[in-house]
């Protein structure tokens, strides 16, 4: 995949994630999700475990959007 294709796919996946957030939150609250082609490909309660699952499936994490599904009213401080 070219960088342009990766960027275009990431933007589409992020848009889908944001638009679908209420439904995604109901199913995956508190979990990490891997998104590909506007679908949840895999999920896990831990980032490291998610990456292991994706590796076993032969997925290239560079081609995926990885997000944590936080409850809508949760505030994250960095």
Kinemage of the C-alpha trace (Angstrom):
@kinemage 1
@onewidth
@group {chain A} dominant
@subgroup {mainchain}
@vectorlist {calphas} color= white
{ca unk a 1} P 0.000 0.000 0.000
{ca unk a 2} L 1.154 3.502 -0.729
{ca unk a 3} L 1.248 6.212 1.918
{ca unk a 4} L -1.702 7.939 0.231
{ca unk a 5} L -3.748 4.722 0.351
{ca unk a 6} L -2.871 4.238 4.042
{ca unk a 7} L -3.850 7.806 4.859
{ca unk a 8} L -7.094 7.608 2.894
{ca unk a 9} L -8.013 4.332 4.609
{ca unk a 10} L -7.178 5.743 8.038
{ca unk a 11} L -9.349 8.797 7.465
{ca unk a 12} L -12.286 6.643 6.314
{ca unk a 13} L -11.870 4.319 9.306
{ca unk a 14} L -11.645 7.220 11.758
{ca unk a 15} L -14.752 8.831 10.258
{ca unk a 16} L -16.631 5.511 10.546
{ca unk a 17} L -15.404 5.055 14.141
{ca unk a 18} L -16.614 8.524 15.157
{ca unk a 19} L -19.970 8.168 13.398
{ca unk a 20} L -20.553 4.686 14.849
{ca unk a 21} L -19.254 5.450 18.333
{ca unk a 22} L -22.498 4.944 20.289
{ca unk a 23} L -22.907 1.412 18.891
{ca unk a 24} L -19.197 0.634 19.217
{ca unk a 25} L -19.187 1.876 22.815
{ca unk a 26} L -22.050 -0.462 23.748
{ca unk a 27} L -20.142 -3.529 22.515
{ca unk a 28} L -16.514 -2.629 23.195
{ca unk a 29} L -16.459 -0.123 26.097
{ca unk a 30} L -13.054 -0.120 27.799
{ca unk a 31} L -11.419 -2.226 25.090
{ca unk a 32} L -8.916 -1.599 22.352
{ca unk a 33} L -10.200 -2.198 18.847
{ca unk a 34} L -8.473 -2.678 15.505
{ca unk a 35} L -10.424 -1.247 12.585
{ca unk a 36} L -9.988 -2.192 8.949
{ca unk a 37} L -12.283 -1.346 6.038
{ca unk a 38} L -14.747 0.321 8.424
{ca unk a 39} L -15.188 -2.837 10.532
{ca unk a 40} L -13.933 -3.985 13.913
{ca unk a 41} L -11.378 -6.620 13.004
{ca unk a 42} L -10.312 -7.564 16.538
{ca unk a 43} L -10.646 -6.324 20.126
{ca unk a 44} L -9.002 -6.843 23.496
{ca unk a 45} L -8.857 -5.387 26.992
{ca unk a 46} L -5.103 -4.845 26.563
{ca unk a 47} L -3.159 -3.160 23.773
{ca unk a 48} L -0.403 -5.783 23.897
{ca unk a 49} L -2.871 -8.661 23.651
{ca unk a 50} L -4.612 -6.945 20.746
{ca unk a 51} L -1.300 -6.664 18.913
{ca unk a 52} L -0.594 -10.372 19.572
{ca unk a 53} L -4.000 -11.344 18.160
{ca unk a 54} L -3.406 -9.238 15.058
{ca unk a 55} L 0.053 -10.722 14.548
{ca unk a 56} L -1.376 -14.250 14.749
{ca unk a 57} L -3.901 -13.282 12.070
{ca unk a 58} L -1.095 -11.971 9.880
{ca unk a 59} L -2.421 -8.406 9.964
{ca unk a 60} L -0.098 -5.469 9.405
{ca unk a 61} L -0.848 -2.962 12.167
{ca unk a 62} L 0.365 -0.132 9.908
{ca unk a 63} L -2.748 -0.715 7.798
{ca unk a 64} L -5.168 -0.584 10.745
{ca unk a 65} L -6.684 2.060 12.958
{ca unk a 66} L -6.167 1.135 16.613
{ca unk a 67} L -8.389 2.927 19.123
{ca unk a 68} L -9.398 2.547 22.757
{ca unk a 69} L -13.156 2.728 23.246
{ca unk a 70} L -13.602 5.051 26.200
{ca unk a 71} L -16.979 5.633 27.800
{ca unk a 72} L -18.490 8.813 26.314
{ca unk a 73} L -18.392 10.626 29.674
{ca unk a 74} L -14.811 9.591 30.546
{ca unk a 75} L -12.191 12.325 30.686
{ca unk a 76} L -8.620 11.383 29.794
{ca unk a 77} L -5.786 13.552 31.114
{ca unk a 78} L -2.365 13.275 29.503
